[in-house]
Amino acid sequence: MAVADLNTALALLILLLVGSLLQAEADIGVNWGILSTHRLSPPIVVDLLKENRIGKVKLFDTDPSILRALMGSNIEVMVGIPNEMLELLSSSPVAADVWVSQNVSRYVVKGGVNMRYIAVGNEPFLTSYQGQFQSFVVPAMLNLQQSLSKANLAGYIKLVVPCNADAYEASLPSQGAFRPELTQIMTQLVSFLNSNGSPFLVNIYPFFNIYQNTDFPQDYAFFEGSTHPVVDGQNIYYNAFDGNFDTLVAALNRIGFGQMPIVIGEVGWPTDGSFSANLSAARAFNQGLINHLLSNKGTPLRPGVPPADVFLFSLLDEEQKSTLPGNFERHWGIFSFDGQVKYPLNLGNGILKNARDVQYLPSRWCVANPFRDLTDVSNHIKLACSVADCTTLYYGGLCNAIGDKGNISYAFNSYYQVQNQDERSCDFDGLGMVTFLDPSIGDCHFLVGVNDNSSSTSCRILSWLWVLILWVLISAP
């Protein structure tokens, strides 16, 4: 073979290898949150991940029951450290050592958890926090990095910091810059990430553009092209995701780290709780996003280079999440709380499949007693909805139009299921009654709770107990 032909063959081989690596990096992961009273047991969720060939998962803490269930699965895992722990970890190398020992080293063993990232805090630079956590981030990372080094894990597990997109700003993507009060700390943070081979982690939510701004072009939030593209010099942006991503690229470039790998920590679309949150919109956004990522087109500022990792938000609905941002907060899951597929979605490995072997409570529901005067029911509804999730009943919700009696029955049943169908929880001073006939109305489904006997709650309490004890010991004179 001639030298020219050999060089050509080698070049093609390199291109193929690079292409295959990019394709592998474009695999889609998920966020697995657990703020729910209807919790599937961790082994069932891990089986759901494996059945759907979801190879990456992002957690928000280090729940022992979840980490034990992930052992031996080979699923790549990101664990999280709550913002409230940053002050302790920033001030005490001993606390960092103990945290790594308790939450990392014991699981990263042969046949254990394939832990790849530790998220230090969760959006600690949010404007609404008013700087409460930001001074602790870099010192906490320095201590944790030393602890990982002592455990011989620093070369394998990378520290990251989930950042919200409000950490940077611009009128056009090419003008992207970090907020002025964050410029110094971001420079320190990104320098640390770069020196340790860690990516920049960002959460991007085009849904909020529509939710917060009625004048925002609807089609620009999706991936089918837009009649209102953003023209930025020679670059044209047809979707909000690419525009947001490149704003971050420009901000990184502005502080000297334009080639920093970027991981999307959260991205998705809710299915209920707002007029812009519904099944069809969620399917259109998520499938459009996945197709866009898997095409490896990249963005105008990073053509042909997709994000290093992408984690959809989220795996399951969490009906105990705060509704301060909006009622949609409890409806981000691509699966419902019981692991059932909400809509057809292909993550690149085929259409999603339902969870298997889910154990439900008996098929019975609590509804309004048709033989009683329901005039004085308001206080009972307030009680029910203060404990259970009633957000789908509110303005813009899927069950908003089922009528007064339907609303009462839905609230009663939600509370009844949260109370594990305790007969007394359906009394409501005689205004409720148990039925064995499914009271669902059209697309408004009255749930039946799952029978979860796991000890996850007690495990979480135990995992936090050492933090409290350590804090007392360190703070003692």
C-alpha positions as CSV (number, residue, x, y, z in Angstrom):
1,M,0.0,0.0,0.0
2,A,1.3,3.5,-0.9
3,V,2.2,5.9,1.9
4,A,-0.6,8.3,0.8
5,D,-3.1,5.4,0.9
6,L,-1.9,4.3,4.3
7,N,-2.2,7.9,5.6
8,T,-5.7,8.1,4.2
9,A,-6.7,4.8,5.8
10,L,-5.3,5.9,9.1
11,A,-7.1,9.2,8.9
12,L,-10.4,7.4,8.2
13,L,-9.8,5.1,11.1
14,I,-9.2,8.0,13.4
15,L,-12.4,9.7,12.3
16,L,-14.3,6.5,12.8
17,L,-12.9,6.1,16.3
18,V,-13.6,9.8,17.2
19,G,-17.1,9.4,15.8
20,S,-17.8,6.3,17.9
21,L,-16.5,8.0,21.0
22,L,-18.8,11.0,20.4
23,Q,-21.7,8.7,19.9
24,A,-20.9,6.9,23.2
25,E,-20.7,10.2,25.0
26,A,-24.1,11.2,23.7
27,D,-25.8,8.4,25.7
28,I,-28.7,9.8,27.8
29,G,-28.8,9.4,31.5
30,V,-31.5,10.4,34.0
31,N,-32.0,12.1,37.4
32,W,-33.4,9.8,40.1
33,G,-35.1,11.9,42.8
34,I,-36.9,10.4,45.8
35,L,-39.1,13.2,47.1
36,S,-42.2,11.0,47.1
37,T,-44.4,9.1,49.5
38,H,-45.1,6.6,46.7
39,R,-41.6,5.2,46.4
40,L,-40.7,2.2,44.3
41,S,-38.1,0.0,46.0
42,P,-34.6,0.8,44.7
43,P,-34.1,-2.7,43.2
44,I,-37.2,-2.3,41.0
45,V,-35.9,1.1,39.9
46,V,-32.5,-0.3,39.1
47,D,-34.2,-3.0,37.1
48,L,-36.2,-0.4,35.3
49,L,-32.9,1.4,34.4
50,K,-31.3,-1.8,33.1
51,E,-34.4,-2.9,31.2
52,N,-34.4,0.4,29.3
53,R,-30.6,0.3,28.9
54,I,-30.2,3.6,30.8
55,G,-26.5,3.5,31.6
56,K,-26.1,6.8,33.6
57,V,-28.0,8.0,36.7
58,K,-27.7,11.2,38.7
59,L,-28.7,11.1,42.4
60,F,-29.2,14.1,44.7
61,D,-27.8,12.4,47.8
62,T,-26.1,9.2,48.9
63,D,-29.1,7.1,50.1
64,P,-27.6,3.8,51.2
65,S,-30.5,1.6,50.0
66,I,-30.2,3.1,46.5
67,L,-26.4,2.7,46.4
68,R,-26.7,-0.9,47.5
69,A,-29.2,-1.5,44.8
70,L,-26.8,0.0,42.2
71,M,-23.9,-2.2,43.2
72,G,-22.9,-4.6,40.4
73,S,-25.2,-2.9,37.9
74,N,-22.3,-1.1,36.1
75,I,-24.6,1.9,35.7
76,E,-22.5,5.1,35.9
77,V,-23.5,7.1,39.0
78,M,-23.3,10.7,40.1
79,V,-24.0,11.2,43.8
80,G,-24.9,14.6,45.3
81,I,-24.0,16.6,48.4
82,P,-26.8,18.9,49.6
83,N,-26.0,22.7,49.9
84,E,-26.6,22.6,53.6
85,M,-23.5,20.4,54.0
86,L,-21.1,22.7,52.1
87,E,-20.2,24.9,55.1
88,L,-19.1,21.9,57.2
89,L,-17.1,20.3,54.3
90,S,-15.5,23.6,53.5
91,S,-14.3,24.2,57.0
92,S,-13.2,20.7,58.0
93,P,-10.9,18.3,56.1
94,V,-11.8,15.7,58.7
95,A,-15.5,16.0,57.8
96,A,-14.6,15.6,54.1
97,D,-12.6,12.4,54.9
98,V,-15.5,11.0,56.9
99,W,-18.0,11.8,54.1
100,V,-15.8,10.2,51.4
101,S,-15.3,7.1,53.6
102,Q,-19.0,6.7,54.5
103,N,-20.5,7.6,51.1
104,V,-17.9,6.7,48.5
105,S,-15.1,4.4,49.5
106,R,-17.4,1.8,51.0
107,Y,-19.3,1.5,47.7
108,V,-16.5,1.9,45.2
109,V,-15.2,-1.6,45.5
110,K,-14.9,-4.6,43.2
111,G,-18.5,-5.5,42.1
112,G,-19.7,-2.2,43.8
113,V,-21.0,1.1,42.5
114,N,-19.7,2.5,39.3
115,M,-19.4,6.0,40.8
116,R,-18.0,8.6,38.4
117,Y,-19.1,12.0,39.7
118,I,-19.7,13.8,43.0
119,A,-22.0,16.8,42.7
120,V,-20.8,19.3,45.3
121,G,-24.0,21.2,46.2
122,N,-27.1,21.7,44.0
123,E,-27.2,25.0,42.1
124,P,-25.4,26.8,44.9
125,F,-25.0,30.0,42.8
126,L,-28.8,30.5,42.3
127,T,-29.6,34.2,42.5
128,S,-32.5,33.4,45.0
129,Y,-29.9,32.1,47.5
130,Q,-28.4,35.5,47.7
131,G,-24.8,34.2,48.0
132,Q,-25.7,31.9,51.0
133,F,-23.6,29.0,49.8
134,Q,-21.2,30.3,47.1
135,S,-18.2,31.0,49.4
136,F,-18.2,27.4,50.6
137,V,-18.1,25.7,47.2
138,V,-14.4,25.9,46.3
139,P,-13.0,25.2,49.8
140,A,-15.4,22.2,50.1
141,M,-14.1,20.9,46.7
142,L,-10.5,21.3,47.8
143,N,-11.1,19.3,50.9
144,L,-13.1,16.6,49.1
145,Q,-10.4,16.4,46.4
146,Q,-7.8,15.7,49.1
147,S,-10.0,13.1,50.6
148,L,-10.5,11.4,47.3
149,S,-6.7,11.4,46.8
150,K,-6.2,9.8,50.2
151,A,-8.7,7.1,49.2
152,N,-6.9,6.6,45.8
153,L,-10.1,7.6,44.0
154,A,-9.2,11.1,42.6
155,G,-8.2,9.8,39.2
156,Y,-11.5,8.0,38.7
157,I,-14.2,10.0,40.5
158,K,-14.6,13.7,39.4
159,L,-16.0,16.5,41.4
160,V,-18.5,18.8,39.7
161,V,-20.8,21.7,40.7
162,P,-24.4,21.7,39.3
163,C,-24.9,25.3,38.1
164,N,-28.2,26.9,37.1
165,A,-28.3,28.8,33.8
166,D,-28.8,32.0,35.7
167,A,-25.1,31.9,36.6
168,Y,-24.4,33.4,33.2
169,E,-26.2,36.0,31.1
170,A,-26.2,37.7,27.7
171,S,-28.5,39.2,25.1
172,L,-26.9,37.1,22.4
173,P,-25.0,33.7,22.9
174,S,-21.7,35.1,21.7
175,Q,-21.8,37.8,24.5
176,G,-22.2,35.2,27.3
177,A,-20.6,36.1,30.6
178,F,-20.9,34.9,34.2
179,R,-22.8,37.3,36.5
180,P,-20.3,40.0,37.6
181,E,-20.4,39.0,41.3
182,L,-19.6,35.4,40.2
183,T,-16.7,36.1,37.8
184,Q,-13.9,35.6,40.4
185,I,-15.3,32.5,42.0
186,M,-16.2,31.0,38.7
187,T,-12.7,31.5,37.5
188,Q,-11.4,29.7,40.6
189,L,-13.9,27.0,40.2
190,V,-13.4,26.4,36.5
191,S,-9.6,26.4,37.0
192,F,-10.0,23.7,39.7
193,L,-12.3,21.7,37.4
194,N,-9.8,22.0,34.5
195,S,-6.8,21.0,36.6
196,N,-8.5,17.9,37.8
197,G,-10.1,16.8,34.5
198,S,-13.7,17.6,35.6
199,P,-16.4,19.0,33.3
200,F,-18.6,22.0,33.9
201,L,-22.1,20.9,34.9
202,V,-25.1,23.0,34.0
203,N,-28.9,22.7,34.2
204,I,-30.8,24.0,31.1
205,Y,-34.6,24.4,31.1
206,P,-36.2,26.0,28.0
207,F,-39.6,25.2,29.7
208,F,-39.0,28.1,32.1
209,N,-38.6,30.5,29.2
210,I,-42.2,29.8,28.1
211,Y,-43.5,29.5,31.7
212,Q,-42.0,32.8,32.8
213,N,-42.5,34.8,29.6
214,T,-45.8,34.8,27.7
215,D,-44.1,36.6,24.8
216,F,-41.4,33.9,24.3
217,P,-41.7,32.2,20.9
218,Q,-43.3,28.8,21.6
219,D,-41.5,27.0,18.7
220,Y,-38.1,28.3,19.8
221,A,-38.3,26.1,22.9
222,F,-38.5,23.0,20.8
223,F,-36.3,21.4,18.1
224,E,-38.4,21.5,14.9
225,G,-37.1,24.8,13.8
226,S,-38.4,28.3,14.7
227,T,-40.1,31.1,12.9
228,H,-38.2,33.4,15.4
229,P,-34.6,32.3,15.2
230,V,-31.9,34.2,17.0
231,V,-29.3,35.7,14.6
232,D,-25.9,36.2,16.3
233,G,-23.5,37.4,13.6
234,Q,-22.9,34.5,11.3
235,N,-24.6,32.0,13.7
236,I,-28.3,31.3,13.6
237,Y,-30.0,29.6,16.6
238,Y,-33.3,27.8,15.9
239,N,-33.8,26.5,19.5
240,A,-33.3,27.8,23.0
241,F,-31.2,24.8,24.2
242,D,-28.4,25.6,21.7
243,G,-28.6,29.3,22.4
244,N,-28.3,28.7,26.2
245,F,-25.5,26.2,25.7
246,D,-23.5,28.5,23.6
247,T,-24.0,31.4,26.0
248,L,-22.2,29.2,28.6
249,V,-19.5,28.3,26.0
250,A,-18.9,32.1,25.5
251,A,-18.8,32.7,29.2
252,L,-16.2,30.0,29.7
253,N,-14.2,31.4,26.8
254,R,-14.3,34.8,28.4
255,I,-12.5,33.5,31.5
256,G,-10.0,31.5,29.4
257,F,-11.6,28.0,29.4
258,G,-13.5,27.9,26.1
259,Q,-12.7,24.2,25.5
260,M,-14.0,23.0,28.9
261,P,-16.1,19.8,28.6
262,I,-19.8,20.5,29.5
263,V,-22.2,18.1,31.1
264,I,-25.9,18.8,31.1
265,G,-27.0,17.9,34.7
266,E,-30.7,18.5,34.2
267,V,-32.9,19.1,31.2
268,G,-36.5,18.1,30.5
269,W,-40.1,19.1,30.3
270,P,-43.0,18.5,32.8
271,T,-46.3,16.8,31.9
272,D,-48.8,18.5,34.2
273,G,-49.4,21.5,36.5
274,S,-49.3,24.2,33.8
275,F,-50.9,24.8,30.4
276,S,-47.4,24.6,28.9
277,A,-46.8,21.4,30.8
278,N,-48.5,18.4,29.1
279,L,-47.8,15.0,27.7
280,S,-47.6,16.1,24.0
281,A,-45.2,19.0,24.8
282,A,-43.0,16.9,27.0
283,R,-42.8,14.2,24.4
284,A,-42.0,16.7,21.6
285,F,-39.3,18.4,23.7
286,N,-37.6,15.3,25.1
287,Q,-37.6,13.3,21.9
288,G,-36.5,16.4,19.9
289,L,-33.7,17.0,22.4
290,I,-32.6,13.3,22.3
291,N,-32.6,13.2,18.5
292,H,-30.6,16.5,18.4
293,L,-28.0,15.2,20.8
294,L,-27.6,11.8,19.2
295,S,-27.1,13.5,15.8
296,N,-23.8,14.8,17.1
297,K,-24.4,18.1,15.3
298,G,-23.3,20.1,18.3
299,T,-24.0,23.8,18.4
300,P,-22.7,26.8,16.3
301,L,-19.9,27.5,18.8
302,R,-19.1,23.7,19.2
303,P,-20.0,22.1,15.9
304,G,-19.8,18.3,16.0
305,V,-19.2,18.2,19.7
306,P,-22.2,17.1,21.8
307,P,-22.2,17.5,25.6
308,A,-20.0,15.0,27.5
309,D,-23.0,13.6,29.4
310,V,-26.7,14.5,29.5
311,F,-29.1,13.7,32.3
312,L,-32.9,14.0,31.7
313,F,-34.9,15.5,34.5
314,S,-36.4,13.2,35.6
315,L,-36.9,9.5,35.9
316,L,-40.0,9.5,38.1
317,D,-42.6,12.0,39.3
318,E,-42.0,13.3,42.9
319,E,-45.2,14.4,44.5
320,Q,-43.5,15.8,47.6
321,K,-41.4,18.4,45.8
322,S,-41.9,22.0,46.6
323,T,-44.5,23.8,44.4
324,L,-42.9,27.2,45.0
325,P,-41.6,27.4,41.4
326,G,-45.0,26.1,40.2
327,N,-47.3,23.1,40.3
328,F,-45.4,21.5,37.5
329,E,-42.5,20.7,39.8
330,R,-44.1,17.4,40.8
331,H,-44.6,16.2,37.2
332,W,-41.2,16.0,35.5
333,G,-40.9,12.2,35.3
334,I,-40.7,10.4,32.0
335,F,-42.3,7.7,34.1
336,S,-45.1,8.1,36.6
337,F,-44.4,7.5,40.3
338,D,-45.0,3.8,39.8
339,G,-42.6,3.3,36.9
340,Q,-45.2,3.3,34.1
341,V,-44.3,5.0,30.8
342,K,-46.1,8.3,30.4
343,Y,-45.6,8.6,26.6
344,P,-43.6,6.9,23.9
345,L,-40.0,8.0,24.1
346,N,-36.8,6.5,22.6
347,L,-33.6,7.4,24.4
348,G,-31.6,5.8,21.6
349,N,-32.1,2.2,22.8
350,G,-35.8,1.6,21.8
351,I,-39.1,2.8,23.2
352,L,-39.2,2.9,26.9
353,K,-40.7,-0.1,28.9
354,N,-42.7,-0.1,32.1
355,A,-41.3,-1.1,35.4
356,R,-41.8,-4.8,36.3
357,D,-42.9,-6.5,39.5
358,V,-44.4,-3.3,41.0
359,Q,-46.4,-4.2,44.2
360,Y,-49.5,-2.1,44.5
361,L,-51.8,-1.5,47.4
362,P,-55.3,-3.2,46.9
363,S,-57.5,-1.8,44.1
364,R,-59.7,0.5,46.2
365,W,-60.2,4.2,46.3
366,C,-61.6,6.8,48.6
367,V,-64.3,9.1,47.1
368,A,-66.9,11.7,48.2
369,N,-69.9,10.0,49.8
370,P,-72.8,10.6,47.3
371,F,-75.3,10.4,50.2
372,R,-73.9,13.3,52.2
373,D,-74.1,17.0,52.0
374,L,-70.7,18.2,50.9
375,T,-71.2,21.9,51.7
376,D,-68.7,21.9,54.6
377,V,-65.9,19.9,52.9
378,S,-63.4,22.7,52.3
379,N,-61.4,22.1,55.5
380,H,-61.1,18.4,54.7
381,I,-59.8,19.2,51.2
382,K,-57.2,21.6,52.7
383,L,-56.1,18.8,55.1
384,A,-55.9,16.2,52.3
385,C,-54.0,18.5,49.9
386,S,-51.6,19.7,52.6
387,V,-50.4,16.1,52.9
388,A,-51.0,14.6,49.4
389,D,-50.5,16.0,45.9
390,C,-53.5,17.8,44.4
391,T,-51.6,19.9,41.9
392,T,-53.3,18.2,38.9
393,L,-56.6,19.7,40.1
394,Y,-55.4,23.3,39.8
395,Y,-55.6,25.7,36.9
396,G,-53.8,24.2,33.9
397,G,-53.7,20.7,35.5
398,L,-54.8,17.5,33.8
399,C,-57.7,16.9,36.3
400,N,-58.8,20.6,36.5
401,A,-62.1,20.0,34.7
402,I,-63.6,17.0,36.5
403,G,-66.1,19.0,38.5
404,D,-66.6,19.8,42.2
405,K,-67.4,16.2,43.3
406,G,-64.6,14.9,41.2
407,N,-62.2,17.3,42.8
408,I,-63.3,16.3,46.3
409,S,-62.9,12.6,45.5
410,Y,-59.5,13.1,43.9
411,A,-58.3,15.0,47.0
412,F,-59.8,12.4,49.4
413,N,-58.2,9.5,47.4
414,S,-54.8,11.1,47.2
415,Y,-54.7,11.4,51.0
416,Y,-56.1,7.9,51.5
417,Q,-53.3,6.4,49.3
418,V,-50.6,8.4,51.1
419,Q,-51.9,6.9,54.3
420,N,-51.5,3.4,52.9
421,Q,-55.3,3.0,52.6
422,D,-55.8,3.2,56.4
423,E,-59.6,3.0,56.7
424,R,-59.7,5.9,59.1
425,S,-58.1,8.2,56.5
426,C,-61.2,8.0,54.3
427,D,-63.6,9.1,57.0
428,F,-63.5,12.9,56.7
429,D,-66.4,13.2,59.2
430,G,-68.4,10.8,57.2
431,L,-68.0,12.7,53.9
432,G,-65.7,10.0,52.4
433,M,-66.3,6.4,51.5
434,V,-64.2,3.5,50.1
435,T,-65.1,2.1,46.7
436,F,-63.8,-0.8,44.7
437,L,-64.8,0.8,41.4
438,D,-62.1,2.8,39.7
439,P,-63.4,6.5,39.9
440,S,-61.0,7.7,37.2
441,I,-62.6,10.3,34.8
442,G,-61.3,10.3,31.2
443,D,-57.6,11.1,31.3
444,C,-57.7,12.0,35.0
445,H,-56.5,8.8,36.7
446,F,-57.1,8.2,40.4
447,L,-54.0,6.6,41.7
448,V,-53.5,3.5,43.8
449,G,-50.3,3.6,45.9
450,V,-47.4,1.3,45.7
451,N,-46.6,-1.1,48.5
452,D,-43.0,-0.2,49.4
453,N,-41.6,-1.8,52.4
454,S,-38.0,-0.5,51.9
455,S,-36.2,1.2,54.7
456,S,-34.9,4.1,52.6
457,T,-36.2,6.7,55.0
458,S,-34.4,5.3,58.0
459,C,-31.3,4.8,55.9
460,R,-31.3,8.5,55.0
461,I,-31.7,9.5,58.6
462,L,-28.8,7.3,59.6
463,S,-26.6,8.8,56.8
464,W,-27.3,12.3,58.1
465,L,-26.7,11.3,61.7
466,W,-23.0,11.1,61.4
467,V,-23.0,14.7,59.9
468,L,-24.8,16.0,63.0
469,I,-22.4,14.1,65.4
470,L,-19.3,15.3,63.5
471,W,-20.6,18.9,63.5
472,V,-21.0,18.8,67.2
473,L,-17.5,17.3,67.8
474,I,-15.8,19.9,65.5
475,S,-17.8,22.8,67.0
476,A,-17.1,21.8,70.6
477,P,-14.6,24.1,72.4
